[in-house]
Amino acid sequence: MDRSDEDRAINEVVERLAKQFPRVPAGEVAEVVSQSRPEFDDVPIRDFVPLFVERGAKQRLRELA
């Protein structure tokens, strides 16, 4: 997965989580996702980064909702 594919997948994560957490403003969802992403900056295999980012962000959003 190259960086543009990863960026596209992360944008899909934001959209999916915004639908799952309608009470959380979309901007806040995007911020939580962007805060989760740096945790995986050093991961050499990028294919699963969007999945891991989504899981981490979802947990944080559950705490906010």
N, C-alpha and C positions, 0 to 999 in steps of 0.2 A: 504494500500500500504506500503510495507516495503521499507527499504532504497535502496536495490538493484533494486527493480522495479522503484523506483523514479529516481535513477541514470540512468537506461536504458532509461526512458522516457525523461530525460533531454538531454541525448545524441541524441535522436531522434529530440528533439527541435533544437539542434545545427545543425543537418543535414538539417532539413526542412528550417531553417532560412538562412543557407548558400546557399541553392538553390534559395530562394526568394530574396536574396541580393547578387547576383554574383559579384558586384563591390566592395564589402567589403571582404577583405581577411578572409579566414576561421578561422584563428587564432584570428582575431579580433572579429568575430561573437562568437566564444567560450568564449572569455574574457567578452564580454557584457553579455552573458548568465550567466556566473559564477558570475558576479557582481550583477545580478538581484536576484540570488537565496538566498543570506543571508537575504533579506528582509522578507523571509517567514520561517526563522529558528524556530520561536516560535509558529508557527501555529500548533495546536494539530491534526487537521485532514489533512493528507498529500495528499489525493487523487487528489486534484485540484492544488497542488503546481506547477507541470509542466505547466499547463495551464496558471497560473498567471505569472510564470517566462517567458513564451513565449510572453505573451502580453506586459510585461514590456520591455523585450529585443527588441521586434519588434518596439516598439515606439522609443527606443534609436537608433536602426539601421536606422529607417526612417530619423532621424535627421542627421545621418552620411552620408547617401546615397545621 
